[in-house]
Amino acid sequence: MVIMTLFMGLVFIFHALSVILLAFFVETTAFVLLSKVIDFSAVGVLVLGLAFLRKKLN
């Protein structure tokens, strides 16, 4: 459980940093579009990573 929590925390930290940096470096329209790509990518990494960790740890 600790490993899965650590994994989720790292993904959330990476997601937050990515969105913050994106906000500083691109225009508003590009931010809205690219932030959705980052959001869906983070969800995908979480789902795939948690599935892999559950399989690996059991």
mmCIF file of the N, C-alpha and C atoms, coordinates in Angstrom:
data_MODEL
# 
_entry.id   MODEL 
# 
loop_
_atom_site.group_PDB 
_atom_site.id 
_atom_site.type_symbol 
_atom_site.label_atom_id 
_atom_site.label_alt_id 
_atom_site.label_comp_id 
_atom_site.label_asym_id 
_atom_site.label_entity_id 
_atom_site.label_seq_id 
_atom_site.pdbx_PDB_ins_code 
_atom_site.Cartn_x 
_atom_site.Cartn_y 
_atom_site.Cartn_z 
_atom_site.occupancy 
_atom_site.B_iso_or_equiv 
_atom_site.pdbx_formal_charge 
_atom_site.auth_seq_id 
_atom_site.auth_comp_id 
_atom_site.auth_asym_id 
_atom_site.auth_atom_id 
_atom_site.pdbx_PDB_model_num 
ATOM 1   N N  . MET A 1 1  ? 0.819  -1.188  0.000   1.00 0.00 ? 1  MET A N  1 
ATOM 2   C CA . MET A 1 1  ? 0.000  0.000   0.000   1.00 0.00 ? 1  MET A CA 1 
ATOM 3   C C  . MET A 1 1  ? 0.873  1.266   0.000   1.00 0.00 ? 1  MET A C  1 
ATOM 4   N N  . VAL A 1 2  ? 1.982  1.219   0.695   1.00 0.00 ? 2  VAL A N  1 
ATOM 5   C CA . VAL A 1 2  ? 2.881  2.374   0.762   1.00 0.00 ? 2  VAL A CA 1 
ATOM 6   C C  . VAL A 1 2  ? 3.468  2.670   -0.616  1.00 0.00 ? 2  VAL A C  1 
ATOM 7   N N  . ILE A 1 3  ? 3.830  1.629   -1.339  1.00 0.00 ? 3  ILE A N  1 
ATOM 8   C CA . ILE A 1 3  ? 4.419  1.815   -2.666  1.00 0.00 ? 3  ILE A CA 1 
ATOM 9   C C  . ILE A 1 3  ? 3.398  2.427   -3.617  1.00 0.00 ? 3  ILE A C  1 
ATOM 10  N N  . MET A 1 4  ? 2.163  1.979   -3.549  1.00 0.00 ? 4  MET A N  1 
ATOM 11  C CA . MET A 1 4  ? 1.123  2.521   -4.418  1.00 0.00 ? 4  MET A CA 1 
ATOM 12  C C  . MET A 1 4  ? 0.831  3.984   -4.076  1.00 0.00 ? 4  MET A C  1 
ATOM 13  N N  . THR A 1 5  ? 0.827  4.301   -2.789  1.00 0.00 ? 5  THR A N  1 
ATOM 14  C CA . THR A 1 5  ? 0.602  5.679   -2.367  1.00 0.00 ? 5  THR A CA 1 
ATOM 15  C C  . THR A 1 5  ? 1.744  6.579   -2.816  1.00 0.00 ? 5  THR A C  1 
ATOM 16  N N  . LEU A 1 6  ? 2.963  6.094   -2.687  1.00 0.00 ? 6  LEU A N  1 
ATOM 17  C CA . LEU A 1 6  ? 4.131  6.850   -3.136  1.00 0.00 ? 6  LEU A CA 1 
ATOM 18  C C  . LEU A 1 6  ? 4.071  7.085   -4.646  1.00 0.00 ? 6  LEU A C  1 
ATOM 19  N N  . PHE A 1 7  ? 3.687  6.067   -5.398  1.00 0.00 ? 7  PHE A N  1 
ATOM 20  C CA . PHE A 1 7  ? 3.552  6.201   -6.844  1.00 0.00 ? 7  PHE A CA 1 
ATOM 21  C C  . PHE A 1 7  ? 2.519  7.267   -7.205  1.00 0.00 ? 7  PHE A C  1 
ATOM 22  N N  . MET A 1 8  ? 1.349  7.204   -6.557  1.00 0.00 ? 8  MET A N  1 
ATOM 23  C CA . MET A 1 8  ? 0.298  8.188   -6.838  1.00 0.00 ? 8  MET A CA 1 
ATOM 24  C C  . MET A 1 8  ? 0.765  9.593   -6.483  1.00 0.00 ? 8  MET A C  1 
ATOM 25  N N  . GLY A 1 9  ? 1.450  9.747   -5.359  1.00 0.00 ? 9  GLY A N  1 
ATOM 26  C CA . GLY A 1 9  ? 1.952  11.056  -4.954  1.00 0.00 ? 9  GLY A CA 1 
ATOM 27  C C  . GLY A 1 9  ? 2.933  11.621  -5.969  1.00 0.00 ? 9  GLY A C  1 
ATOM 28  N N  . LEU A 1 10 ? 3.811  10.786  -6.470  1.00 0.00 ? 10 LEU A N  1 
ATOM 29  C CA . LEU A 1 10 ? 4.789  11.246  -7.467  1.00 0.00 ? 10 LEU A CA 1 
ATOM 30  C C  . LEU A 1 10 ? 4.104  11.658  -8.768  1.00 0.00 ? 10 LEU A C  1 
ATOM 31  N N  . VAL A 1 11 ? 3.111  10.906  -9.181  1.00 0.00 ? 11 VAL A N  1 
ATOM 32  C CA . VAL A 1 11 ? 2.381  11.270  -10.401 1.00 0.00 ? 11 VAL A CA 1 
ATOM 33  C C  . VAL A 1 11 ? 1.659  12.597  -10.204 1.00 0.00 ? 11 VAL A C  1 
ATOM 34  N N  . PHE A 1 12 ? 1.020  12.790  -9.036  1.00 0.00 ? 12 PHE A N  1 
ATOM 35  C CA . PHE A 1 12 ? 0.313  14.037  -8.774  1.00 0.00 ? 12 PHE A CA 1 
ATOM 36  C C  . PHE A 1 12 ? 1.272  15.224  -8.700  1.00 0.00 ? 12 PHE A C  1 
ATOM 37  N N  . ILE A 1 13 ? 2.441  15.033  -8.114  1.00 0.00 ? 13 ILE A N  1 
ATOM 38  C CA . ILE A 1 13 ? 3.439  16.104  -8.049  1.00 0.00 ? 13 ILE A CA 1 
ATOM 39  C C  . ILE A 1 13 ? 3.918  16.465  -9.451  1.00 0.00 ? 13 ILE A C  1 
ATOM 40  N N  . PHE A 1 14 ? 4.214  15.445  -10.264 1.00 0.00 ? 14 PHE A N  1 
ATOM 41  C CA . PHE A 1 14 ? 4.658  15.693  -11.636 1.00 0.00 ? 14 PHE A CA 1 
ATOM 42  C C  . PHE A 1 14 ? 3.572  16.408  -12.434 1.00 0.00 ? 14 PHE A C  1 
ATOM 43  N N  . HIS A 1 15 ? 2.334  16.015  -12.242 1.00 0.00 ? 15 HIS A N  1 
ATOM 44  C CA . HIS A 1 15 ? 1.210  16.647  -12.934 1.00 0.00 ? 15 HIS A CA 1 
ATOM 45  C C  . HIS A 1 15 ? 1.108  18.117  -12.534 1.00 0.00 ? 15 HIS A C  1 
ATOM 46  N N  . ALA A 1 16 ? 1.159  18.388  -11.255 1.00 0.00 ? 16 ALA A N  1 
ATOM 47  C CA . ALA A 1 16 ? 1.028  19.772  -10.784 1.00 0.00 ? 16 ALA A CA 1 
ATOM 48  C C  . ALA A 1 16 ? 2.173  20.643  -11.301 1.00 0.00 ? 16 ALA A C  1 
ATOM 49  N N  . LEU A 1 17 ? 3.383  20.147  -11.245 1.00 0.00 ? 17 LEU A N  1 
ATOM 50  C CA . LEU A 1 17 ? 4.529  20.916  -11.742 1.00 0.00 ? 17 LEU A CA 1 
ATOM 51  C C  . LEU A 1 17 ? 4.423  21.160  -13.248 1.00 0.00 ? 17 LEU A C  1 
ATOM 52  N N  . SER A 1 18 ? 3.965  20.167  -13.971 1.00 0.00 ? 18 SER A N  1 
ATOM 53  C CA . SER A 1 18 ? 3.811  20.318  -15.417 1.00 0.00 ? 18 SER A CA 1 
ATOM 54  C C  . SER A 1 18 ? 2.798  21.399  -15.759 1.00 0.00 ? 18 SER A C  1 
ATOM 55  N N  . VAL A 1 19 ? 1.672  21.394  -15.075 1.00 0.00 ? 19 VAL A N  1 
ATOM 56  C CA . VAL A 1 19 ? 0.624  22.383  -15.348 1.00 0.00 ? 19 VAL A CA 1 
ATOM 57  C C  . VAL A 1 19 ? 1.088  23.782  -14.947 1.00 0.00 ? 19 VAL A C  1 
ATOM 58  N N  . ILE A 1 20 ? 1.779  23.897  -13.827 1.00 0.00 ? 20 ILE A N  1 
ATOM 59  C CA . ILE A 1 20 ? 2.283  25.208  -13.388 1.00 0.00 ? 20 ILE A CA 1 
ATOM 60  C C  . ILE A 1 20 ? 3.283  25.760  -14.402 1.00 0.00 ? 20 ILE A C  1 
ATOM 61  N N  . LEU A 1 21 ? 4.225  24.943  -14.824 1.00 0.00 ? 21 LEU A N  1 
ATOM 62  C CA . LEU A 1 21 ? 5.215  25.398  -15.810 1.00 0.00 ? 21 LEU A CA 1 
ATOM 63  C C  . LEU A 1 21 ? 4.557  25.742  -17.141 1.00 0.00 ? 21 LEU A C  1 
ATOM 64  N N  . LEU A 1 22 ? 3.582  24.951  -17.531 1.00 0.00 ? 22 LEU A N  1 
ATOM 65  C CA . LEU A 1 22 ? 2.855  25.226  -18.771 1.00 0.00 ? 22 LEU A CA 1 
ATOM 66  C C  . LEU A 1 22 ? 2.158  26.578  -18.699 1.00 0.00 ? 22 LEU A C  1 
ATOM 67  N N  . ALA A 1 23 ? 1.581  26.891  -17.565 1.00 0.00 ? 23 ALA A N  1 
ATOM 68  C CA . ALA A 1 23 ? 0.876  28.166  -17.396 1.00 0.00 ? 23 ALA A CA 1 
ATOM 69  C C  . ALA A 1 23 ? 1.810  29.361  -17.567 1.00 0.00 ? 23 ALA A C  1 
ATOM 70  N N  . PHE A 1 24 ? 3.056  29.197  -17.161 1.00 0.00 ? 24 PHE A N  1 
ATOM 71  C CA . PHE A 1 24 ? 4.014  30.296  -17.266 1.00 0.00 ? 24 PHE A CA 1 
ATOM 72  C C  . PHE A 1 24 ? 4.564  30.491  -18.675 1.00 0.00 ? 24 PHE A C  1 
ATOM 73  N N  . PHE A 1 25 ? 4.607  29.422  -19.461 1.00 0.00 ? 25 PHE A N  1 
ATOM 74  C CA . PHE A 1 25 ? 5.343  29.491  -20.719 1.00 0.00 ? 25 PHE A CA 1 
ATOM 75  C C  . PHE A 1 25 ? 4.512  29.503  -21.995 1.00 0.00 ? 25 PHE A C  1 
ATOM 76  N N  . VAL A 1 26 ? 3.195  29.311  -21.910 1.00 0.00 ? 26 VAL A N  1 
ATOM 77  C CA . VAL A 1 26 ? 2.387  29.326  -23.122 1.00 0.00 ? 26 VAL A CA 1 
ATOM 78  C C  . VAL A 1 26 ? 1.210  30.285  -22.960 1.00 0.00 ? 26 VAL A C  1 
ATOM 79  N N  . GLU A 1 27 ? 0.593  30.624  -24.087 1.00 0.00 ? 27 GLU A N  1 
ATOM 80  C CA . GLU A 1 27 ? -0.566 31.510  -24.057 1.00 0.00 ? 27 GLU A CA 1 
ATOM 81  C C  . GLU A 1 27 ? -1.783 30.759  -23.532 1.00 0.00 ? 27 GLU A C  1 
ATOM 82  N N  . THR A 1 28 ? -2.843 31.500  -23.238 1.00 0.00 ? 28 THR A N  1 
ATOM 83  C CA . THR A 1 28 ? -4.029 30.944  -22.593 1.00 0.00 ? 28 THR A CA 1 
ATOM 84  C C  . THR A 1 28 ? -4.687 29.846  -23.413 1.00 0.00 ? 28 THR A C  1 
ATOM 85  N N  . THR A 1 29 ? -4.866 30.073  -24.696 1.00 0.00 ? 29 THR A N  1 
ATOM 86  C CA . THR A 1 29 ? -5.523 29.068  -25.532 1.00 0.00 ? 29 THR A CA 1 
ATOM 87  C C  . THR A 1 29 ? -4.717 27.779  -25.587 1.00 0.00 ? 29 THR A C  1 
ATOM 88  N N  . ALA A 1 30 ? -3.430 27.916  -25.754 1.00 0.00 ? 30 ALA A N  1 
ATOM 89  C CA . ALA A 1 30 ? -2.565 26.736  -25.782 1.00 0.00 ? 30 ALA A CA 1 
ATOM 90  C C  . ALA A 1 30 ? -2.566 26.042  -24.430 1.00 0.00 ? 30 ALA A C  1 
ATOM 91  N N  . PHE A 1 31 ? -2.605 26.815  -23.357 1.00 0.00 ? 31 PHE A N  1 
ATOM 92  C CA . PHE A 1 31 ? -2.641 26.227  -22.017 1.00 0.00 ? 31 PHE A CA 1 
ATOM 93  C C  . PHE A 1 31 ? -3.882 25.369  -21.816 1.00 0.00 ? 31 PHE A C  1 
ATOM 94  N N  . VAL A 1 32 ? -5.025 25.892  -22.235 1.00 0.00 ? 32 VAL A N  1 
ATOM 95  C CA . VAL A 1 32 ? -6.277 25.145  -22.058 1.00 0.00 ? 32 VAL A CA 1 
ATOM 96  C C  . VAL A 1 32 ? -6.210 23.822  -22.811 1.00 0.00 ? 32 VAL A C  1 
ATOM 97  N N  . LEU A 1 33 ? -5.702 23.845  -24.027 1.00 0.00 ? 33 LEU A N  1 
ATOM 98  C CA . LEU A 1 33 ? -5.626 22.620  -24.820 1.00 0.00 ? 33 LEU A CA 1 
ATOM 99  C C  . LEU A 1 33 ? -4.575 21.650  -24.285 1.00 0.00 ? 33 LEU A C  1 
ATOM 100 N N  . LEU A 1 34 ? -3.386 22.159  -24.016 1.00 0.00 ? 34 LEU A N  1 
ATOM 101 C CA . LEU A 1 34 ? -2.302 21.285  -23.570 1.00 0.00 ? 34 LEU A CA 1 
ATOM 102 C C  . LEU A 1 34 ? -2.506 20.758  -22.157 1.00 0.00 ? 34 LEU A C  1 
ATOM 103 N N  . SER A 1 35 ? -3.173 21.538  -21.307 1.00 0.00 ? 35 SER A N  1 
ATOM 104 C CA . SER A 1 35 ? -3.403 21.056  -19.945 1.00 0.00 ? 35 SER A CA 1 
ATOM 105 C C  . SER A 1 35 ? -4.323 19.840  -19.943 1.00 0.00 ? 35 SER A C  1 
ATOM 106 N N  . LYS A 1 36 ? -5.245 19.786  -20.889 1.00 0.00 ? 36 LYS A N  1 
ATOM 107 C CA . LYS A 1 36 ? -6.108 18.597  -20.996 1.00 0.00 ? 36 LYS A CA 1 
ATOM 108 C C  . LYS A 1 36 ? -5.304 17.370  -21.405 1.00 0.00 ? 36 LYS A C  1 
ATOM 109 N N  . VAL A 1 37 ? -4.338 17.556  -22.286 1.00 0.00 ? 37 VAL A N  1 
ATOM 110 C CA . VAL A 1 37 ? -3.463 16.448  -22.673 1.00 0.00 ? 37 VAL A CA 1 
ATOM 111 C C  . VAL A 1 37 ? -2.683 15.965  -21.453 1.00 0.00 ? 37 VAL A C  1 
ATOM 112 N N  . ILE A 1 38 ? -2.171 16.883  -20.666 1.00 0.00 ? 38 ILE A N  1 
ATOM 113 C CA . ILE A 1 38 ? -1.437 16.522  -19.453 1.00 0.00 ? 38 ILE A CA 1 
ATOM 114 C C  . ILE A 1 38 ? -2.359 15.825  -18.463 1.00 0.00 ? 38 ILE A C  1 
ATOM 115 N N  . ASP A 1 39 ? -3.586 16.322  -18.313 1.00 0.00 ? 39 ASP A N  1 
ATOM 116 C CA . ASP A 1 39 ? -4.550 15.705  -17.391 1.00 0.00 ? 39 ASP A CA 1 
ATOM 117 C C  . ASP A 1 39 ? -4.833 14.254  -17.778 1.00 0.00 ? 39 ASP A C  1 
ATOM 118 N N  . PHE A 1 40 ? -5.160 14.036  -19.052 1.00 0.00 ? 40 PHE A N  1 
ATOM 119 C CA . PHE A 1 40 ? -5.484 12.680  -19.497 1.00 0.00 ? 40 PHE A CA 1 
ATOM 120 C C  . PHE A 1 40 ? -4.265 11.764  -19.445 1.00 0.00 ? 40 PHE A C  1 
ATOM 121 N N  . SER A 1 41 ? -3.094 12.315  -19.705 1.00 0.00 ? 41 SER A N  1 
ATOM 122 C CA . SER A 1 41 ? -1.871 11.517  -19.604 1.00 0.00 ? 41 SER A CA 1 
ATOM 123 C C  . SER A 1 41 ? -1.621 11.084  -18.168 1.00 0.00 ? 41 SER A C  1 
ATOM 124 N N  . ALA A 1 42 ? -1.840 11.986  -17.229 1.00 0.00 ? 42 ALA A N  1 
ATOM 125 C CA . ALA A 1 42 ? -1.641 11.657  -15.814 1.00 0.00 ? 42 ALA A CA 1 
ATOM 126 C C  . ALA A 1 42 ? -2.617 10.568  -15.373 1.00 0.00 ? 42 ALA A C  1 
ATOM 127 N N  . VAL A 1 43 ? -3.858 10.672  -15.816 1.00 0.00 ? 43 VAL A N  1 
ATOM 128 C CA . VAL A 1 43 ? -4.846 9.642   -15.471 1.00 0.00 ? 43 VAL A CA 1 
ATOM 129 C C  . VAL A 1 43 ? -4.439 8.299   -16.074 1.00 0.00 ? 43 VAL A C  1 
ATOM 130 N N  . GLY A 1 44 ? -3.978 8.320   -17.306 1.00 0.00 ? 44 GLY A N  1 
ATOM 131 C CA . GLY A 1 44 ? -3.526 7.082   -17.949 1.00 0.00 ? 44 GLY A CA 1 
ATOM 132 C C  . GLY A 1 44 ? -2.348 6.456   -17.230 1.00 0.00 ? 44 GLY A C  1 
ATOM 133 N N  . VAL A 1 45 ? -1.378 7.276   -16.849 1.00 0.00 ? 45 VAL A N  1 
ATOM 134 C CA . VAL A 1 45 ? -0.217 6.767   -16.117 1.00 0.00 ? 45 VAL A CA 1 
ATOM 135 C C  . VAL A 1 45 ? -0.661 6.182   -14.780 1.00 0.00 ? 45 VAL A C  1 
ATOM 136 N N  . LEU A 1 46 ? -1.589 6.868   -14.104 1.00 0.00 ? 46 LEU A N  1 
ATOM 137 C CA . LEU A 1 46 ? -2.088 6.352   -12.828 1.00 0.00 ? 46 LEU A CA 1 
ATOM 138 C C  . LEU A 1 46 ? -2.777 5.003   -12.998 1.00 0.00 ? 46 LEU A C  1 
ATOM 139 N N  . VAL A 1 47 ? -3.663 4.900   -13.954 1.00 0.00 ? 47 VAL A N  1 
ATOM 140 C CA . VAL A 1 47 ? -4.410 3.650   -14.147 1.00 0.00 ? 47 VAL A CA 1 
ATOM 141 C C  . VAL A 1 47 ? -3.466 2.510   -14.520 1.00 0.00 ? 47 VAL A C  1 
ATOM 142 N N  . LEU A 1 48 ? -2.611 2.748   -15.487 1.00 0.00 ? 48 LEU A N  1 
ATOM 143 C CA . LEU A 1 48 ? -1.683 1.695   -15.922 1.00 0.00 ? 48 LEU A CA 1 
ATOM 144 C C  . LEU A 1 48 ? -0.670 1.347   -14.829 1.00 0.00 ? 48 LEU A C  1 
ATOM 145 N N  . GLY A 1 49 ? -0.154 2.370   -14.162 1.00 0.00 ? 49 GLY A N  1 
ATOM 146 C CA . GLY A 1 49 ? 0.828  2.136   -13.098 1.00 0.00 ? 49 GLY A CA 1 
ATOM 147 C C  . GLY A 1 49 ? 0.241  1.392   -11.918 1.00 0.00 ? 49 GLY A C  1 
ATOM 148 N N  . LEU A 1 50 ? -0.962 1.755   -11.514 1.00 0.00 ? 50 LEU A N  1 
ATOM 149 C CA . LEU A 1 50 ? -1.594 1.063   -10.390 1.00 0.00 ? 50 LEU A CA 1 
ATOM 150 C C  . LEU A 1 50 ? -1.956 -0.370  -10.751 1.00 0.00 ? 50 LEU A C  1 
ATOM 151 N N  . ALA A 1 51 ? -2.399 -0.591  -11.981 1.00 0.00 ? 51 ALA A N  1 
ATOM 152 C CA . ALA A 1 51 ? -2.686 -1.949  -12.425 1.00 0.00 ? 51 ALA A CA 1 
ATOM 153 C C  . ALA A 1 51 ? -1.406 -2.802  -12.422 1.00 0.00 ? 51 ALA A C  1 
ATOM 154 N N  . PHE A 1 52 ? -0.330 -2.224  -12.903 1.00 0.00 ? 52 PHE A N  1 
ATOM 155 C CA . PHE A 1 52 ? 0.951  -2.934  -12.919 1.00 0.00 ? 52 PHE A CA 1 
ATOM 156 C C  . PHE A 1 52 ? 1.427  -3.228  -11.489 1.00 0.00 ? 52 PHE A C  1 
ATOM 157 N N  . LEU A 1 53 ? 1.332  -2.223  -10.613 1.00 0.00 ? 53 LEU A N  1 
ATOM 158 C CA . LEU A 1 53 ? 1.782  -2.429  -9.231  1.00 0.00 ? 53 LEU A CA 1 
ATOM 159 C C  . LEU A 1 53 ? 0.927  -3.456  -8.500  1.00 0.00 ? 53 LEU A C  1 
ATOM 160 N N  . ARG A 1 54 ? -0.373 -3.437  -8.731  1.00 0.00 ? 54 ARG A N  1 
ATOM 161 C CA . ARG A 1 54 ? -1.240 -4.448  -8.099  1.00 0.00 ? 54 ARG A CA 1 
ATOM 162 C C  . ARG A 1 54 ? -0.864 -5.848  -8.549  1.00 0.00 ? 54 ARG A C  1 
ATOM 163 N N  . LYS A 1 55 ? -0.590 -5.982  -9.841  1.00 0.00 ? 55 LYS A N  1 
ATOM 164 C CA . LYS A 1 55 ? -0.223 -7.291  -10.383 1.00 0.00 ? 55 LYS A CA 1 
ATOM 165 C C  . LYS A 1 55 ? 1.148  -7.721  -9.846  1.00 0.00 ? 55 LYS A C  1 
ATOM 166 N N  . LYS A 1 56 ? 2.057  -6.776  -9.779  1.00 0.00 ? 56 LYS A N  1 
ATOM 167 C CA . LYS A 1 56 ? 3.432  -7.078  -9.349  1.00 0.00 ? 56 LYS A CA 1 
ATOM 168 C C  . LYS A 1 56 ? 3.504  -7.394  -7.848  1.00 0.00 ? 56 LYS A C  1 
ATOM 169 N N  . LEU A 1 57 ? 2.725  -6.664  -7.047  1.00 0.00 ? 57 LEU A N  1 
ATOM 170 C CA . LEU A 1 57 ? 2.811  -6.810  -5.594  1.00 0.00 ? 57 LEU A CA 1 
ATOM 171 C C  . LEU A 1 57 ? 1.991  -7.968  -5.045  1.00 0.00 ? 57 LEU A C  1 
ATOM 172 N N  . ASN A 1 58 ? 1.075  -8.500  -5.838  1.00 0.00 ? 58 ASN A N  1 
ATOM 173 C CA . ASN A 1 58 ? 0.260  -9.634  -5.344  1.00 0.00 ? 58 ASN A CA 1 
ATOM 174 C C  . ASN A 1 58 ? 0.820  -10.950 -5.720  1.00 0.00 ? 58 ASN A C  1 
# 
